Amino acid sequence: MKIGIIRCMQTEDMCPGYTDFKVIREKKGAFENVEGEIEIIGFNSCGGCPGKNAVTRAAKMVKLGADTIVLASCIMKGTPIGFPCPHAQVIKEAIARKLGDSITIIDYTH
């Protein structure tokens, strides 16, 4: 599995992505049933509200080899800031429209 991770720009100052990388490395959270190697192609923010760069950045990571786009827990679950992105579903749907059915989208990391 080759993944590109999109995170919330609001969390960049308080979250270095440590737990995202840890659950990937240890195959926990959203990755607990993944067999084989997980390669991180990219780790980028959405570009700020309302997620204006998420689609472009996801497409770039696919162009670089990602077969899966992961919306980090900060977007979908609100970790660590306490509330999910109000644009999360729109971002997910826009990425799915742009990239099509050949790309898997995972809703969270941990």
C-alpha positions in Angstrom: 0.0 0.0 0.0 1.3 3.4 -0.9 -0.4 6.2 0.9 -0.7 10.0 0.8 -1.9 11.6 4.0 -3.9 14.9 4.0 -4.1 16.6 7.4 -5.8 19.7 8.8 -3.8 22.8 8.5 -5.2 24.1 11.8 -3.3 21.3 13.6 0.1 21.9 12.2 1.4 24.0 15.1 0.4 21.5 17.7 0.8 18.1 16.0 3.9 16.9 14.2 2.0 13.8 12.9 3.8 11.5 15.3 0.8 9.3 16.1 -0.1 9.1 12.4 3.3 7.7 11.6 3.3 5.5 14.7 0.0 3.8 13.8 1.2 3.3 10.2 4.5 1.8 11.4 2.8 -0.5 14.0 -0.2 -1.3 11.7 -2.8 -0.1 14.2 -5.8 2.1 13.9 -7.0 2.3 10.3 -4.0 0.2 9.2 -4.5 -2.8 11.5 -5.7 -5.1 8.7 -3.1 -4.1 6.1 -0.9 -6.9 4.9 2.4 -6.0 3.4 4.5 -2.9 3.5 3.0 0.6 3.8 4.9 3.3 2.1 4.2 7.0 2.8 4.3 8.9 -0.5 3.4 12.3 1.1 2.1 14.1 4.1 0.5 17.4 3.5 -2.2 19.8 4.8 -5.5 20.5 3.2 -4.3 24.0 2.5 -6.6 25.7 5.1 -10.3 26.1 5.4 -12.4 25.0 3.5 -9.8 22.4 2.4 -9.1 24.4 -0.8 -5.9 22.5 -1.7 -6.8 18.9 -0.6 -7.9 17.7 -4.0 -4.9 19.1 -5.8 -2.5 17.7 -3.2 -4.2 14.3 -3.2 -3.9 14.2 -7.0 -0.3 15.1 -6.8 0.4 12.2 -4.3 -1.4 9.8 -6.6 0.7 11.0 -9.5 3.8 10.3 -7.4 2.5 6.7 -6.8 0.0 6.7 -4.0 -2.8 4.2 -4.4 -4.6 5.3 -1.2 -5.4 8.7 0.2 -5.8 9.0 4.0 -7.7 11.8 5.6 -5.9 12.1 8.9 -7.9 11.9 12.2 -7.6 15.6 12.7 -9.9 16.1 9.7 -12.4 13.4 10.2 -12.4 12.9 14.0 -11.1 16.3 15.2 -8.0 14.9 17.0 -6.3 16.8 18.7 -8.2 20.0 18.5 -11.5 18.6 19.7 -13.8 19.0 16.7 -13.8 17.5 13.2 -13.4 19.6 10.1 -16.8 21.0 9.1 -15.8 20.5 5.5 -14.5 16.9 5.9 -17.3 15.2 3.9 -17.1 17.7 1.1 -13.3 17.3 0.9 -13.7 13.5 0.8 -16.3 13.6 -1.9 -14.3 16.1 -4.0 -11.2 13.9 -3.8 -13.2 10.8 -4.7 -14.7 12.6 -7.7 -11.3 13.8 -8.9 -9.4 10.5 -8.4 -12.1 8.0 -9.3 -12.7 4.4 -8.1 -9.2 3.2 -8.6 -8.0 5.1 -5.5 -8.9 4.0 -2.0 -9.8 6.7 0.6 -9.4 6.0 4.3 -11.3 8.2 6.7 -8.9 8.4 9.6 -5.5 7.3 10.9 -5.9 6.6 14.6 
